[in-house]
């Protein structure tokens, strides 16, 4: 099959191509959320209301970067600022009804697209892909210390 270096080169290439497909998919679809908006909104939905420092920590990005991204989400009416439900001083971001609706629509588009791409795959192969992607992401998250919450998602 080749040595480990060849295998790692192959994984690196396929990861690059997968990232390219994900970026071009969001640009092609009318009504699709911007990739960054989707990620921020999905994180808020998974964690509950989050402050700028919490988002900064979750993504490993500067607060100023997330301030610009959340400002765009506020202007679009996809998130709103609320008092900290836990009584803290920092205001937090929560998805609006429109934000929840757009996030759900984006997930539906994603599942439908994956359904078309994987239509000829067996259930076992789809389960294997899910398992390996989960394992790959978990290894990355273990190294950078920023796990993505996965409530409500069944492990393959």
MOVEN-V113753 format. One record per residue. N is the residue number from 0. PSI is psi in whole degrees, -180 to 180 (999 if undefined). OMEGA is omega as a letter, one per 20 degrees, with the letter a starting at -180 (999 if undefined). Layout:
# MOVEN-V113753
n;psi;omega
N;PSI;OMEGA
N;PSI;OMEGA
This chain:
# MOVEN-V113753
n;psi;omega
0;-22;a
1;166;a
2;172;a
3;-37;r
4;-41;r
5;-41;r
6;-43;r
7;-37;r
8;-40;r
9;-44;r
10;-41;r
11;-46;r
12;-47;a
13;-33;r
14;-42;r
15;-49;a
16;-40;r
17;-45;r
18;-39;r
19;-44;r
20;-41;a
21;-41;r
22;-45;a
23;-29;r
24;-45;a
25;-26;r
26;-27;a
27;-33;a
28;124;r
29;134;r
30;-4;a
31;142;r
32;146;r
33;142;a
34;-43;a
35;-43;r
36;-44;a
37;-45;a
38;-47;a
39;-45;a
40;-41;r
41;-37;r
42;-43;r
43;-42;r
44;-40;a
45;-38;a
46;-22;a
47;-177;a
48;137;a
49;145;r
50;168;r
51;-47;r
52;-37;r
53;-43;r
54;-42;r
55;-45;r
56;-42;a
57;-37;a
58;-11;a
59;35;a
60;157;r
61;148;r
62;-36;a
63;-38;r
64;-46;a
65;-28;r
66;-43;r
67;-43;a
68;-43;r
69;-31;r
70;-41;r
71;-39;r
72;-38;r
73;-47;r
74;-35;a
75;-7;r
76;21;a
77;-23;r
78;164;r
79;156;r
80;137;r
81;161;r
82;149;r
83;119;r
84;-22;a
85;5;r
86;5;r
87;171;a
88;-34;a
89;140;r
90;152;a
91;162;r
92;137;r
93;145;r
94;140;r
95;175;r
96;-41;r
97;-39;r
98;-44;r
99;-41;r
100;-45;r
101;-38;r
102;-44;r
103;-41;r
104;-39;r
105;-43;r
106;-40;r
107;-46;r
108;-42;r
109;-46;r
110;-41;r
111;-42;r
112;-45;r
113;-38;r
114;-40;r
115;-44;a
116;-38;a
117;13;a
118;-36;a
119;3;r
120;147;r
121;160;r
122;-38;a
123;-42;r
124;-39;r
125;-42;r
126;-41;r
127;-45;r
128;-47;r
129;-45;a
130;-46;a
131;-39;r
132;-42;r
133;-42;r
134;-42;r
135;-50;r
136;-40;r
137;-37;r
138;-41;r
139;-47;a
140;-36;r
141;-33;a
142;-36;a
143;-5;r
144;20;a
145;74;a
146;146;r
147;128;r
148;137;a
149;37;r
150;141;r
151;3;r
152;126;a
153;131;r
154;141;r
155;999;999
